[in-house]
Amino acid sequence: MRLVLAILGFVLRKAGLLVALVLSMFLAYLLVQAVVPPLREAVTDRDRLPQVTQERAALENDLEELRSRAAKERLTALASLGSKLAAEVDAGRRNIADKKAEIDRLRADELEACGPVRKVIAWILPGNACKAAELAVEKANAALDTLEESLRQAEEAAAILGDPDLNAAEKLERLGEGGKQSVVEREISNKEAELSQKRAEEASLEQSQASGVGWALNQWLRSWRWLAAIGLLVLISPLVVRFVSYFLLMPLVNRLHKPIHLAAGSDTPEATIRHTEAQRTLTTQLGPGEVLFARSEHVRPAQGGYRSQLLYNRKAPFISFAAGLYGLAQITGDEHITTAVLSTPDDPDSYLMRIDFTDHPGLVMRPRHVVGVIGQPELKTRWRWGIQSLANWQVRYIMFVGTGSLIIQGSGDIVTTTPQGRPTRMEQNLVMGFDSRLAVGVNRTEIFIPYLWGRTPLVDTEFTGPYPFFWQKSSVEDSRNPIARTFDAIFSAIGKLLGF
């Protein structure tokens, strides 16, 4: 059951992340977010625009046919005008009623398009839906005037045809006088007026789509597919990279890499190294003339000579500064037993350990873990390039060489492990340091699912030899905001590459 819940939670988190990514990218792409009512209107206008375009095309076709018919019918006698005029009058009255209803709808659209909010949107975004709506109303009124004039002429012609005092010849003569239009010509005029109105309405809808939220809607409909594809790629690509790294790259690295041996060629059989148990508070005793350099915030009660020092090693100022070994407290032992107490000021889960070494070829330690140095061991660096350095993401190693002591700090606990001749693996992010006489290689982690979920690193550091390495039980969790964590991850990666 827990496995099912874990899988379901993973899927829901990824789906939610995909939705968040798509919406975030759309907002960044769009730059303007509109309110709901104009958006609903834009959807309606977008649906009506193809219909109006189709009606306008049909009117153009009808008008072309009518013009062809008019050219032929002008040569024929006017026959059956009575029924045609009666039908024309009825059709004209219906058309006028329909046109008045349509004008009421267009005026309502005009009021909405010319409201204060839409005017502000029209100033900011491209297009002017208000002017286009006003033009559509004007054209509709003109079309209504044409329909009313056509109806008036048809009614006059019907009255002439119904006059009992006129014969057929006189009626035809009367209908041809004064430049009055024939039935077909009046129908052509009606179609032209209707076509002009449809063109104006089409322009109004196009302006609506080109301004405000109509533009936003069009942008969304154009872009949502590739935004979703990018978001999906962002979610899937880490998994693909992990699959490729685990099953293709790391087996190749394991076959090709050669372990590094930083102390190779150093003949130091008398070298010794020993350490204390890890403690939350570490008490250090100094002999006469013995000097402790410690981070000032870690020093609690202290005896003996006490003063400050800017950098631990003036010959390596960059390393000292980057490692946090600056603004130090320098405590010097006197003829009496001198005691200094060290503890971590702001991390209750930290532990301290003292490591003593004599005539040592080099104790590799990440400087960020060093909080105190007793004596003055020499700081040296070793650069190593190659496929292992790329896999391990570290090209420089910082060593404390000679005789002295280090006080190191780790999270959760500090553990010392000696491989005893067998290769021993350890997660990279937990390794604090190691004896340079060890052979250090890399190997692929054997737990694939936690690595796929991002809980464990791909590469484990592998130590071989009878000497110790030091590791902490947990890494420090950072609860800062995502931007700060991102920058910290970048700089931490650079520091890791350079051995910090």
C-alpha positions as CSV (number, residue, x, y, z in Angstrom):
1,M,0.0,0.0,0.0
2,R,2.8,2.4,0.8
3,L,4.5,1.6,-2.5
4,V,1.2,2.5,-4.3
5,L,0.8,5.7,-2.4
6,A,4.4,6.6,-3.1
7,I,4.0,6.0,-6.9
8,L,0.7,7.9,-6.9
9,G,2.3,10.8,-5.0
10,F,5.2,10.9,-7.5
11,V,2.9,10.9,-10.5
12,L,0.7,13.7,-9.0
13,R,3.7,15.8,-8.1
14,K,5.1,15.5,-11.6
15,A,1.6,16.3,-13.2
16,G,1.3,19.3,-10.9
17,L,4.8,20.5,-11.8
18,L,4.0,20.1,-15.6
19,V,0.9,22.2,-15.2
20,A,2.8,24.8,-13.2
21,L,5.5,24.9,-15.9
22,V,3.1,25.3,-18.8
23,L,1.2,28.1,-17.0
24,S,4.3,29.9,-16.0
25,M,5.8,29.7,-19.5
26,F,2.5,31.0,-21.0
27,L,2.4,33.9,-18.6
28,A,5.9,34.8,-19.4
29,Y,5.2,34.4,-23.1
30,L,1.9,36.4,-23.0
31,L,3.0,39.1,-20.5
32,V,-0.7,40.3,-20.1
33,Q,-3.4,38.5,-18.2
34,A,-7.0,39.5,-19.0
35,V,-10.2,39.3,-16.9
36,V,-12.8,36.6,-17.3
37,P,-15.8,38.4,-19.0
38,P,-13.7,39.8,-21.9
39,L,-12.1,36.4,-22.3
40,R,-15.6,34.8,-22.6
41,E,-16.6,37.4,-25.2
42,A,-13.4,36.7,-27.1
43,V,-14.3,33.0,-27.2
44,T,-17.7,33.9,-28.6
45,D,-16.3,36.3,-31.1
46,R,-13.8,33.7,-32.2
47,D,-16.6,31.2,-32.8
48,R,-18.8,33.7,-34.7
49,L,-16.1,35.0,-37.0
50,P,-16.0,31.9,-39.3
51,Q,-19.8,32.1,-39.5
52,V,-19.8,35.8,-40.5
53,T,-17.1,35.1,-43.0
54,Q,-19.1,32.3,-44.5
55,E,-22.3,34.5,-44.7
56,R,-20.3,37.3,-46.4
57,A,-18.9,34.8,-49.0
58,A,-22.5,33.5,-49.6
59,L,-23.8,37.1,-50.1
60,E,-21.0,37.8,-52.6
61,N,-22.0,34.7,-54.6
62,D,-25.7,35.7,-54.5
63,L,-24.9,39.2,-55.6
64,E,-22.9,38.0,-58.5
65,E,-25.7,35.8,-59.7
66,L,-28.3,38.6,-59.2
67,R,-26.2,41.0,-61.3
68,S,-26.1,38.4,-64.1
69,R,-29.9,37.9,-63.9
70,A,-30.5,41.6,-63.9
71,A,-28.6,42.0,-67.2
72,K,-30.8,39.4,-68.9
73,E,-34.1,40.5,-67.3
74,R,-33.7,44.1,-68.4
75,L,-34.4,42.8,-72.0
76,T,-37.6,41.0,-71.1
77,A,-41.0,42.3,-70.4
78,L,-42.1,43.0,-66.9
79,A,-44.5,40.1,-66.2
80,S,-46.1,38.7,-63.1
81,L,-45.1,41.9,-61.2
82,G,-48.0,41.6,-58.9
83,S,-47.1,38.4,-57.1
84,K,-43.4,39.4,-57.1
85,L,-44.1,42.8,-55.6
86,A,-46.3,41.3,-53.0
87,A,-43.6,38.8,-52.1
88,E,-41.1,41.6,-52.1
89,V,-43.1,43.7,-49.7
90,D,-43.6,40.7,-47.3
91,A,-39.9,39.9,-47.6
92,G,-38.9,43.5,-47.1
93,R,-41.0,43.8,-44.0
94,R,-39.5,40.6,-42.5
95,N,-36.0,41.8,-43.5
96,I,-36.6,45.2,-41.7
97,A,-37.8,43.4,-38.6
98,D,-34.8,41.1,-38.6
99,K,-32.4,44.0,-39.3
100,K,-33.8,46.0,-36.4
101,A,-33.2,43.0,-34.1
102,E,-29.7,42.7,-35.4
103,I,-29.1,46.4,-34.8
104,D,-30.2,46.0,-31.2
105,R,-27.6,43.1,-30.8
106,L,-24.8,45.2,-32.4
107,R,-25.6,48.2,-30.2
108,A,-25.3,46.0,-27.2
109,D,-21.9,44.7,-28.4
110,E,-20.9,48.4,-29.1
111,L,-21.8,49.4,-25.5
112,E,-19.7,46.5,-24.1
113,A,-16.8,47.1,-26.5
114,C,-16.7,50.8,-25.7
115,G,-16.8,50.4,-21.9
116,P,-14.1,52.0,-19.7
117,V,-12.2,48.7,-19.2
118,R,-12.1,47.8,-22.9
119,K,-11.0,51.4,-23.8
120,V,-8.0,51.0,-21.4
121,I,-7.2,47.6,-23.0
122,A,-7.4,49.2,-26.5
123,W,-4.9,51.9,-25.4
124,I,-2.4,49.3,-24.2
125,L,-2.9,46.4,-26.7
126,P,-3.0,46.4,-30.5
127,G,-6.4,46.9,-32.4
128,N,-9.5,49.0,-31.6
129,A,-12.6,46.9,-31.0
130,C,-14.7,50.0,-30.1
131,K,-14.3,51.8,-33.4
132,A,-14.9,48.6,-35.3
133,A,-18.1,48.0,-33.3
134,E,-19.3,51.5,-34.0
135,L,-18.7,51.1,-37.7
136,A,-20.6,47.8,-37.6
137,V,-23.7,49.6,-36.1
138,E,-23.3,52.5,-38.6
139,K,-23.3,50.0,-41.5
140,A,-26.3,48.1,-40.1
141,N,-28.3,51.4,-39.9
142,A,-27.4,52.2,-43.4
143,A,-28.5,48.7,-44.5
144,L,-31.8,49.3,-42.6
145,D,-32.3,52.6,-44.4
146,T,-31.8,50.8,-47.7
147,L,-34.2,48.1,-46.8
148,E,-36.9,50.7,-45.8
149,E,-36.3,52.6,-49.0
150,S,-36.7,49.4,-51.0
151,L,-39.9,48.6,-49.2
152,R,-41.3,52.1,-49.9
153,Q,-40.5,51.7,-53.6
154,A,-42.0,48.2,-53.7
155,E,-45.2,49.5,-51.9
156,E,-45.4,52.4,-54.4
157,A,-45.0,50.0,-57.3
158,A,-47.7,47.7,-55.8
159,A,-50.0,50.7,-55.5
160,I,-49.4,51.5,-59.2
161,L,-50.2,47.9,-60.2
162,G,-53.3,48.0,-58.1
163,D,-54.6,51.3,-59.6
164,P,-57.8,50.3,-61.5
165,D,-57.7,53.5,-63.5
166,L,-54.4,52.5,-65.3
167,N,-54.1,50.0,-68.0
168,A,-51.1,47.6,-68.4
169,A,-49.1,49.8,-70.7
170,E,-49.5,52.8,-68.4
171,K,-48.5,50.8,-65.4
172,L,-45.3,49.5,-67.1
173,E,-44.6,53.1,-68.2
174,R,-45.2,54.5,-64.7
175,L,-42.9,51.8,-63.2
176,G,-40.1,52.8,-65.6
177,E,-40.3,56.5,-64.9
178,G,-38.3,58.5,-62.3
179,G,-35.3,56.2,-62.2
180,K,-37.2,53.6,-60.1
181,Q,-35.5,50.3,-59.8
182,S,-36.8,47.0,-61.1
183,V,-37.4,44.1,-58.7
184,V,-34.1,42.5,-59.5
185,E,-32.2,45.8,-59.2
186,R,-33.8,46.5,-55.8
187,E,-32.8,43.0,-54.7
188,I,-29.2,43.7,-55.9
189,S,-29.2,46.9,-53.8
190,N,-30.5,45.0,-50.8
191,K,-27.7,42.4,-51.2
192,E,-25.1,45.0,-51.6
193,A,-26.2,46.8,-48.4
194,E,-26.3,43.4,-46.6
195,L,-22.8,42.6,-47.9
196,S,-21.4,45.9,-46.7
197,Q,-22.9,45.3,-43.3
198,K,-21.5,41.8,-43.1
199,R,-18.1,43.1,-44.1
200,A,-18.3,45.7,-41.3
201,E,-19.3,43.0,-38.8
202,E,-16.5,40.8,-40.0
203,A,-14.0,43.6,-39.5
204,S,-15.4,44.3,-36.0
205,L,-14.9,40.7,-35.0
206,E,-11.3,40.7,-36.5
207,Q,-10.5,43.8,-34.5
208,S,-11.9,42.2,-31.4
209,Q,-9.7,39.2,-32.0
210,A,-6.7,41.5,-32.6
211,S,-7.1,43.4,-29.4
212,G,-7.2,42.7,-25.7
213,V,-8.0,39.3,-24.5
214,G,-8.9,38.2,-28.0
215,W,-5.2,38.5,-28.8
216,A,-4.3,36.7,-25.6
217,L,-6.7,33.9,-26.5
218,N,-5.2,33.5,-30.0
219,Q,-1.7,33.5,-28.5
220,W,-2.8,30.7,-26.1
221,L,-4.3,28.6,-28.9
222,R,-1.2,29.0,-31.0
223,S,1.3,28.3,-28.2
224,W,-0.2,25.8,-25.7
225,R,1.0,22.7,-27.6
226,W,4.7,23.7,-27.8
227,L,4.5,25.1,-24.2
228,A,3.2,21.7,-23.0
229,A,5.9,20.0,-25.1
230,I,8.6,22.1,-23.5
231,G,7.2,21.5,-20.0
232,L,7.0,17.8,-20.6
233,L,10.6,17.8,-22.0
234,V,11.8,19.6,-18.8
235,L,10.2,17.0,-16.7
236,I,11.4,14.0,-18.7
237,S,14.9,15.1,-19.6
238,P,16.4,14.6,-16.1
239,L,15.1,11.0,-16.1
240,V,16.5,10.4,-19.6
241,V,19.8,11.9,-18.5
242,R,19.9,9.6,-15.4
243,F,19.1,6.5,-17.5
244,V,21.9,7.3,-20.0
245,S,24.4,8.2,-17.3
246,Y,23.6,5.1,-15.3
247,F,23.5,2.5,-18.0
248,L,25.9,4.0,-20.7
249,L,28.3,6.5,-19.3
250,M,29.2,5.1,-15.9
251,P,30.1,1.6,-17.2
252,L,32.4,3.3,-19.6
253,V,34.0,5.4,-16.9
254,N,34.5,2.3,-14.7
255,R,36.4,0.5,-17.5
256,L,38.5,3.5,-18.5
257,H,39.4,5.4,-15.3
258,K,42.6,4.9,-13.2
259,P,42.5,5.5,-9.5
260,I,44.5,8.5,-8.3
261,H,47.2,8.2,-5.7
262,L,48.2,11.6,-4.5
263,A,51.1,10.4,-2.2
264,A,52.6,8.2,-4.8
265,G,56.4,8.4,-4.6
266,S,56.4,9.8,-1.1
267,D,58.5,7.5,1.1
268,T,57.3,8.3,4.6
269,P,57.3,5.1,6.7
270,E,57.4,7.1,9.9
271,A,54.2,9.0,9.2
272,T,51.5,8.6,11.8
273,I,47.9,9.7,12.0
274,R,45.5,9.4,14.9
275,H,42.2,11.0,15.9
276,T,39.8,11.6,18.8
277,E,36.2,10.6,19.0
278,A,33.7,13.0,17.5
279,Q,32.2,15.3,20.1
280,R,29.7,18.2,20.1
281,T,32.1,20.2,22.3
282,L,35.8,19.6,21.9
283,T,38.3,20.6,24.6
284,T,41.9,21.1,23.4
285,Q,45.0,21.3,25.5
286,L,48.0,23.3,24.2
287,G,51.6,22.9,25.4
288,P,54.0,25.7,25.9
289,G,54.5,27.6,22.6
290,E,51.9,25.5,20.8
291,V,49.5,27.6,18.6
292,L,45.9,27.0,17.7
293,F,44.3,28.9,14.9
294,A,40.5,28.5,15.0
295,R,37.5,30.2,13.7
296,S,36.6,32.9,16.2
297,E,32.9,32.0,16.4
298,H,33.8,28.4,17.5
299,V,36.0,29.4,20.4
300,R,34.3,29.3,23.8
301,P,36.4,29.5,27.0
302,A,40.1,29.9,26.3
303,Q,43.3,30.4,28.3
304,G,46.8,31.5,27.3
305,G,47.7,34.2,24.8
306,Y,44.7,35.2,22.8
307,R,44.7,37.5,19.7
308,S,43.3,37.7,16.2
309,Q,44.8,36.8,12.8
310,L,43.5,37.8,9.4
311,L,44.4,34.7,7.4
312,Y,45.6,31.3,8.4
313,N,48.2,31.1,5.6
314,R,49.4,34.4,4.1
315,K,51.0,32.4,1.3
316,A,47.7,30.9,0.3
317,P,45.3,33.8,0.9
318,F,42.7,32.6,-1.6
319,I,42.4,29.1,-0.2
320,S,42.3,30.5,3.4
321,F,39.6,33.0,2.5
322,A,37.5,30.6,0.5
323,A,37.8,27.9,3.2
324,G,36.5,30.4,5.9
325,L,39.9,30.4,7.6
326,Y,40.0,34.2,8.0
327,G,39.3,36.5,11.0
328,L,40.8,33.7,13.2
329,A,41.4,33.5,16.9
330,Q,45.1,32.7,17.6
331,I,45.6,31.0,21.0
332,T,49.2,30.3,22.2
333,G,50.0,27.9,25.0
334,D,52.1,29.2,27.9
335,E,54.1,27.5,30.6
336,H,50.9,26.3,32.2
337,I,48.5,23.9,30.7
338,T,46.4,26.0,28.3
339,T,42.9,24.9,27.5
340,A,40.6,26.0,24.6
341,V,37.0,24.8,24.2
342,L,35.5,24.7,20.7
343,S,31.8,24.2,19.7
344,T,29.6,24.9,16.8
345,P,27.7,28.2,17.3
346,D,24.7,27.8,15.0
347,D,24.3,24.1,14.2
348,P,23.3,21.8,17.1
349,D,23.7,18.7,14.8
350,S,27.4,19.3,14.2
351,Y,30.3,17.3,15.7
352,L,34.0,18.2,16.1
353,M,37.0,15.8,15.8
354,R,40.7,16.4,16.3
355,I,43.2,14.7,13.9
356,D,46.9,14.6,14.8
357,F,49.5,13.7,12.1
358,T,53.3,13.6,12.1
359,D,55.6,13.7,9.1
360,H,52.6,13.1,6.9
361,P,52.8,13.2,3.1
362,G,49.4,14.9,3.0
363,L,46.0,14.7,4.7
364,V,43.4,15.7,2.1
365,M,40.6,17.7,3.7
366,R,37.9,19.9,2.3
367,P,38.7,23.3,3.9
368,R,35.0,24.1,4.6
369,H,35.2,21.3,7.2
370,V,38.3,22.7,8.9
371,V,37.5,24.9,11.9
372,G,40.9,24.9,13.6
373,V,44.6,24.1,12.9
374,I,47.2,23.4,15.6
375,G,50.8,24.0,14.6
376,Q,51.5,25.2,11.0
377,P,51.2,22.3,8.6
378,E,52.0,23.3,5.0
379,L,49.1,23.8,2.6
380,K,49.7,22.1,-0.8
381,T,47.5,21.4,-3.8
382,R,47.4,18.6,-6.3
383,W,45.7,18.9,-9.7
384,R,44.4,15.8,-11.4
385,W,42.8,15.7,-14.8
386,G,41.1,12.9,-16.7
387,I,37.9,11.0,-17.0
388,Q,37.8,10.3,-13.2
389,S,38.1,13.9,-12.4
390,L,35.2,14.7,-14.7
391,A,33.1,11.9,-13.2
392,N,34.0,12.9,-9.6
393,W,33.7,16.6,-10.5
394,Q,37.0,17.5,-8.7
395,V,40.3,18.5,-10.3
396,R,42.1,20.0,-7.3
397,Y,42.9,18.4,-4.0
398,I,44.0,20.5,-1.0
399,M,46.4,18.8,1.5
400,F,47.8,19.6,4.9
401,V,51.3,18.3,4.8
402,G,53.9,17.7,7.6
403,T,53.2,17.7,11.3
404,G,50.3,19.3,13.1
405,S,46.6,18.8,14.0
406,L,43.3,19.6,12.4
407,I,40.0,20.2,14.1
408,I,37.2,19.4,11.7
409,Q,33.5,19.8,11.8
410,G,30.8,17.4,10.3
411,S,27.0,17.1,10.4
412,G,25.3,14.3,12.3
413,D,28.5,12.6,13.3
414,I,32.1,12.1,12.1
415,V,33.2,8.6,11.3
416,T,36.6,7.3,10.4
417,T,36.7,4.2,8.2
418,T,39.8,2.2,7.1
419,P,39.2,0.0,4.0
420,Q,41.6,-2.7,5.3
421,G,42.7,-3.7,1.8
422,R,39.2,-4.0,0.3
423,P,37.7,-1.3,-1.9
424,T,35.2,0.7,0.1
425,R,32.6,3.0,-1.4
426,M,31.2,6.2,0.0
427,E,28.8,8.8,-1.2
428,Q,30.7,11.8,-2.5
429,N,28.7,14.4,-0.7
430,L,29.4,12.8,2.7
431,V,33.2,12.5,2.3
432,M,35.1,15.1,4.3
433,G,38.7,14.0,3.6
434,F,41.1,11.1,3.3
435,D,44.7,10.0,3.7
436,S,46.6,10.8,0.5
437,R,48.2,7.4,0.7
438,L,44.9,5.8,-0.3
439,A,44.1,4.9,-3.9
440,V,41.0,6.9,-4.8
441,G,38.7,5.9,-7.6
442,V,35.1,6.2,-8.6
443,N,32.3,3.6,-9.1
444,R,28.6,3.6,-10.0
445,T,26.1,3.5,-7.3
446,E,24.3,0.2,-7.1
447,I,20.9,1.5,-5.9
448,F,19.3,2.6,-9.1
449,I,15.7,3.6,-8.0
450,P,16.8,6.1,-5.3
451,Y,19.3,7.6,-7.8
452,L,16.5,7.9,-10.4
453,W,14.4,9.7,-7.9
454,G,17.3,12.0,-7.1
455,R,17.9,10.8,-3.5
456,T,21.4,9.5,-4.0
457,P,24.3,10.6,-6.3
458,L,25.3,8.6,-9.3
459,V,29.0,8.4,-8.5
460,D,30.5,6.9,-5.3
461,T,34.0,7.5,-4.3
462,E,36.0,4.3,-3.8
463,F,38.9,4.0,-1.4
464,T,41.5,1.3,-1.4
465,G,44.4,0.9,1.1
466,P,45.1,0.5,4.8
467,Y,44.7,4.2,5.7
468,P,41.6,6.1,7.0
469,F,39.1,8.4,5.3
470,F,36.7,10.6,7.1
471,W,33.0,11.1,6.5
472,Q,30.0,12.8,8.0
473,K,26.6,11.0,8.6
474,S,24.4,13.7,6.9
475,S,24.7,16.7,4.7
476,V,23.3,20.0,5.8
477,E,19.8,20.7,4.5
478,D,19.2,24.2,3.1
479,S,15.8,25.7,3.8
480,R,16.3,29.0,1.9
481,N,14.3,30.1,-1.0
482,P,14.7,28.4,-4.4
483,I,16.7,31.3,-6.0
484,A,19.2,31.3,-3.1
485,R,19.5,27.6,-3.3
486,T,20.1,27.7,-7.0
487,F,23.0,30.2,-6.7
488,D,24.4,28.3,-3.7
489,A,24.3,25.0,-5.8
490,I,26.2,26.7,-8.6
491,F,28.9,28.1,-6.4
492,S,29.1,24.9,-4.4
493,A,29.7,23.0,-7.6
494,I,32.5,25.3,-8.6
495,G,34.0,25.0,-5.1
496,K,33.8,21.2,-5.2
497,L,35.6,21.3,-8.6
498,L,38.4,23.3,-7.0
499,G,38.6,21.1,-3.9
500,F,36.7,23.3,-1.4
